[in-house]
Each structure stands twice: as structure tokens, then as C-alpha cells.
Amino acid sequence: MSEHRTEVDGWQALWCLDYHCIRMMLVRNLFDSEPLMSAASWATAPDLVQMRERFPELSRLWDAVRHEYWTQSLSPQEHS
């Protein structure tokens, strides 16, 4: 499971994909030492919908995560 990082307006989200579900592992303000949310494992991590409901004031961050997810999902896969 690969980890992704999205930053908007001084906020950072670390997220990963659980099949087609975006799991939020960490959300923090880049200027604070304490995270807003941190999950111990991807199995217990809230999904993007839950985070959007809990923290609607961060809608620009959630929109950016969703945009990165779709950009990555729709781009051609690289083959090694």
C-alpha cells in the first residue's frame, strides 16, 4: 500500500488507498506540532468521507486529496 501526501493552505494529509477507499493516516497543520488526526494503522484509519464530515472547514484539502486520487487513478499505469 503506497502512501500519498497532499498539502493545501498550510495543511498536510497523508493518505493511502485501501482498494478504492481513501484512508487518512495523518492530518496536521504544518505550523503546529500536534496532529489534528493520526491513525495507528490503515485498518482503523477514517476514510475521506468521514474526514470531510468531521472537518468540513478543510474542504479545500479534501478536494485536493480527491483530485490527486482521480488523477492517479485515471493516468496510465507504468510497467516495469
C-alpha contacts under 8 A as a table, 3 or more apart, distances in Angstrom:
res1	aa1	res2	aa2	distance
1	M	16	C	6.61
1	M	17	L	6.66
1	M	18	D	7.49
2	S	16	C	5.92
2	S	17	L	7.20
3	E	14	L	6.72
3	E	15	W	5.71
3	E	16	C	4.76
3	E	17	L	7.76
4	H	14	L	5.62
4	H	15	W	5.21
4	H	16	C	5.93
5	R	12	Q	6.97
5	R	13	A	5.74
5	R	14	L	4.63
5	R	15	W	6.44
6	T	12	Q	5.65
6	T	13	A	5.24
6	T	14	L	6.60
6	T	61	L	7.54
6	T	64	A	7.02
6	T	65	V	6.15
6	T	68	E	7.97
7	E	10	G	6.71
7	E	11	W	5.52
7	E	12	Q	4.38
7	E	13	A	6.45
7	E	61	L	6.99
7	E	64	A	7.98
8	V	11	W	5.32
8	V	12	Q	6.60
8	V	60	R	6.97
8	V	61	L	5.51
8	V	64	A	7.40
9	D	61	L	7.79
10	G	29	N	5.87
10	G	30	L	5.45
10	G	31	F	7.26
11	W	27	V	7.25
11	W	28	R	5.78
11	W	29	N	4.46
11	W	30	L	5.70
11	W	61	L	7.13
12	Q	26	L	7.92
12	Q	27	V	5.69
12	Q	28	R	5.43
12	Q	29	N	6.26
12	Q	30	L	6.55
12	Q	61	L	7.78
13	A	24	M	6.99
13	A	25	M	7.52
13	A	26	L	5.67
13	A	27	V	4.50
13	A	28	R	6.70
13	A	61	L	7.64
13	A	65	V	7.84
14	L	24	M	6.18
14	L	25	M	5.46
14	L	26	L	5.04
14	L	27	V	6.47
15	W	22	I	6.61
15	W	23	R	5.48
15	W	24	M	4.45
15	W	25	M	5.21
15	W	26	L	6.99
16	C	22	I	5.90
16	C	23	R	5.34
16	C	24	M	6.70
16	C	25	M	7.24
16	C	42	W	7.60
17	L	20	H	6.18
17	L	21	C	5.61
17	L	22	I	4.84
17	L	23	R	5.98
18	D	21	C	5.02
18	D	22	I	6.34
18	D	23	R	6.60
18	D	42	W	7.75
21	C	47	D	6.65
21	C	48	L	7.83
22	I	47	D	5.43
22	I	48	L	5.66
23	R	42	W	6.43
23	R	45	A	5.63
23	R	46	P	5.72
23	R	47	D	4.41
23	R	48	L	6.34
24	M	27	V	7.31
24	M	39	A	7.51
24	M	42	W	7.76
24	M	45	A	5.73
24	M	46	P	5.73
24	M	47	D	5.77
24	M	48	L	6.50
24	M	51	M	7.78
25	M	37	M	7.75
25	M	38	S	5.72
25	M	39	A	5.05
25	M	40	A	7.62
25	M	41	S	7.32
25	M	42	W	6.58
25	M	45	A	5.83
25	M	46	P	7.76
26	L	35	P	7.08
26	L	36	L	7.71
26	L	37	M	5.55
26	L	38	S	4.41
26	L	39	A	6.38
27	V	35	P	5.97
27	V	36	L	5.51
27	V	37	M	5.16
27	V	38	S	6.53
28	R	32	D	7.31
28	R	34	E	7.14
28	R	35	P	4.33
28	R	36	L	5.09
28	R	37	M	6.87
29	N	32	D	5.44
29	N	33	S	7.94
29	N	35	P	6.84
29	N	36	L	7.29
30	L	33	S	7.80
32	D	35	P	7.29
35	P	38	S	6.46
38	S	45	A	7.98
39	A	42	W	7.01
39	A	44	T	6.54
39	A	45	A	5.10
39	A	46	P	7.82
40	A	44	T	7.02
40	A	45	A	7.35
41	S	44	T	5.62
41	S	45	A	6.21
42	W	45	A	4.90
46	P	50	Q	5.98
46	P	51	M	6.61
47	D	50	Q	5.41
47	D	51	M	6.39
48	L	51	M	5.12
48	L	52	R	6.09
48	L	62	W	7.02
49	V	52	R	5.09
49	V	53	E	6.29
50	Q	53	E	5.13
50	Q	54	R	6.16
51	M	54	R	5.02
51	M	55	F	5.81
51	M	56	P	7.79
52	R	55	F	5.34
52	R	56	P	5.19
52	R	58	L	7.38
52	R	59	S	6.65
52	R	62	W	6.56
53	E	56	P	5.77
55	F	58	L	5.83
55	F	59	S	7.65
56	P	59	S	5.42
58	L	61	L	5.40
58	L	62	W	6.48
59	S	62	W	5.01
59	S	63	D	5.97
60	R	63	D	5.07
60	R	64	A	6.18
61	L	64	A	5.09
61	L	65	V	6.28
62	W	65	V	5.10
62	W	66	R	6.18
63	D	66	R	5.10
63	D	67	H	6.08
64	A	67	H	4.96
64	A	68	E	6.16
65	V	68	E	5.18
65	V	69	Y	6.15
66	R	69	Y	5.04
66	R	70	W	6.28
67	H	70	W	5.28
67	H	71	T	6.02
68	E	71	T	5.03
68	E	72	Q	6.03
69	Y	72	Q	5.27
69	Y	73	S	6.01
70	W	73	S	4.87
70	W	74	L	5.93
71	T	74	L	5.46
71	T	75	S	6.11
72	Q	75	S	5.31
